[in-house]
């Protein structure tokens, strides 16, 4: 109850900021010339057409079904996909293929977080292949860190079956074979985090569904204790649509202070809301998800404030497409006397979205990165479909992109 009151109080404080500051927050990302400086006219026109298409739920649903069918029966559509939606939201099919995009964004001060976005494979051979690809990506990131790769990432279920994480989270006993699987998962986690530690390159561990997350949280904390003795190298991810994440972070902070390690935290609003609510309803337990979007926004902003109040111990990687949350981070850093390029604070967006935030924040000198997915076209399709569906379902997302693209098209036309 006290925690809810605290979040409400923080929210009220944010909402009653001087109106001139609010206007500044809204306008600081409005420079479309900066936002789209890397796009040619044809690329700008293409992005506008794509978001126009995604803006229609009917067309998105039809396109998704047609794409899935075409890939299933192996129609030759990969070339078309690669030239269209893949090009908008992915960097390439391999790390090397991503380099032109990485270097291009780096020229504007925006880094890249290479994300191997092959999902859903749980056989041991595929898990081992994903682990090896992650290790190669960490090596690649270190080699090209001065060309725009400041951070690396992996997903827990890329290293082990979801069911193992779930059984440990739900405190169910593992079979002898599952115990061996869990040991392999722990070895993979440790190998990836150790390599990042040796290179001194931060490594993000993505979050997944709540019914497997406790096992991942505990394992990431174990890695923090081992590799975050001097600074934050290993970062856990908190999905802020979960109402329990601020209490979790406070407990983690207390343990970090007591045991002498640093915390790395990536915060996002979350990616599994419908699935979380449906499962809670089916199984009859209280949903872990905040009551509405406003509560999620308040929770996100409360955690931003908590982290920046404890920046001596917690490093922040803020994944957000929200202008107010981004401006809040920037304003609080200024209030606390932190330099915009303080290495303990990063702001991030997905590649292909919210360029107005990324490039305008970078222009002001803040640390900014784009999550840059890559992988074989066919294997990355689940990721691309989710991006299209999210843009369709998130209120205002597609409309905002279209408005910004339209404004830049108009500006260029008037300039010429």
RAHU-V52300 format. One record per pair of residues at least 24 apart in sequence whose C-alpha atoms are under 8 Angstrom apart, sorted by sequence separation. I is the first residue (numbers start at 0). J is the second residue. If there is no record, write none. Layout:
i: <I:I>
j: <J:J>
This chain:
i: <159:300:304:307:339:340:341:342:159:299:303:307:339:340:341:158:339:340:113:130:237:239:268:300:304:316:317:319:339:129:130:234:235:236:237:238:239:240:268:315:316:317:318:319:320:129:158:204:206:233:234:235:236:237:238:239:240:314:315:316:317:318:319:158:192:196:201:202:203:204:205:206:230:231:233:234:235:236:237:238:239:313:314:315:316:317:318:126:127:201:202:203:204:205:206:224:228:229:230:231:232:234:236:238:268:316:325:126:200:201:202:203:204:206:228:229:230:231:238:240:267:320:126:185:189:193:199:201:203:227:228:266:310:320:49:188:192:224:227:322:49:113:224:227:111:112:196:224:320:329:110:111:112:114:120:195:223:224:109:110:111:112:113:114:115:121:122:223:110:111:112:113:114:118:121:223:112:121:223:46:105:169:192:94:105:168:169:104:168:102:167:168:243:94:101:102:165:166:168:242:101:165:168:241:242:101:164:165:167:241:242:353:164:240:241:352:355:151:153:155:162:165:240:264:266:150:151:152:153:154:155:161:164:262:263:264:265:266:267:268:149:150:151:152:153:154:155:164:261:262:263:264:265:266:267:268:149:150:151:152:153:154:155:240:260:261:262:263:264:265:266:267:150:152:242:245:261:263:265:137:240:241:240:239:242:245:256:130:134:137:141:239:245:255:133:137:240:141:239:240:134:155:239:252:252:203:207:208:207:37:209:37:208:209:231:231:109:109:108:107:109:108:107:108:107:112:114:116:109:110:111:112:113:114:115:116:117:108:109:110:111:112:113:114:115:116:117:108:109:110:111:112:113:114:115:90:109:111:113:118:88:89:117:118:88:89:116:117:87:88:116:118:87:88:118:117:116:97:94:93:90:91:92:93:89:90:91:92:93:88:89:90:91:92:88:89:92:10:9:7:10:6:10:85:6:9:28:6:81:88:80:25:24:25:85:24:77:84:77:24:70:35:34:35:34:63:33:34:34:31:34:30:33:34:29:33:28:28:59:30:33:59:28:27:28:59:53:53:56:54:55:56:53:54:53:54:53:54:51:50:50:51:50:47:47:47:46:47:43:44:43:31:35:31:29:31:32:31:32>
j: <183:324:328:331:363:364:365:366:184:324:328:332:364:365:366:184:365:366:140:157:264:266:295:327:331:343:344:346:366:157:158:262:263:264:265:266:267:268:296:343:344:345:346:347:348:158:187:233:235:262:263:264:265:266:267:268:269:343:344:345:346:347:348:188:222:226:231:232:233:234:235:236:260:261:263:264:265:266:267:268:269:343:344:345:346:347:348:157:158:232:233:234:235:236:237:255:259:260:261:262:263:265:267:269:299:347:356:158:232:233:234:235:236:238:260:261:262:263:270:272:299:352:159:218:222:226:232:234:236:260:261:299:343:353:83:222:226:258:261:356:84:148:259:262:147:148:232:260:356:365:147:148:149:151:157:232:260:261:147:148:149:150:151:152:153:159:160:261:149:150:151:152:153:157:160:262:152:161:263:87:146:210:233:136:147:210:211:147:211:146:211:212:287:139:146:147:210:211:213:287:147:211:214:287:288:148:211:212:214:288:289:400:212:288:289:400:403:200:202:204:211:214:289:313:315:200:201:202:203:204:205:211:214:312:313:314:315:316:317:318:200:201:202:203:204:205:206:215:312:313:314:315:316:317:318:319:201:202:203:204:205:206:207:292:312:313:314:315:316:317:318:319:203:205:295:298:314:316:318:191:294:295:295:295:298:301:312:187:191:194:198:296:302:312:191:195:298:200:298:299:194:215:299:312:313:265:270:271:271:103:275:104:275:287:313:314:357:358:358:358:361:361:361:362:362:368:370:372:366:367:368:369:370:371:372:373:374:366:367:368:369:370:371:372:373:374:375:367:368:369:370:371:372:373:374:350:369:371:373:378:349:350:378:379:350:351:378:379:350:351:379:381:351:352:382:382:382:373:373:373:371:372:373:374:371:372:373:374:375:371:372:373:374:375:372:373:376:297:297:297:300:297:301:376:298:301:322:301:376:383:376:322:322:323:383:323:376:383:377:326:377:354:354:355:355:384:355:356:357:355:358:355:358:359:355:359:355:356:387:359:362:388:359:359:360:391:387:388:391:390:391:392:390:391:391:397:397:398:397:397:400:401:401:400:401:404:404:405:404:408:408:403:407:404:403:406:407:407:410>
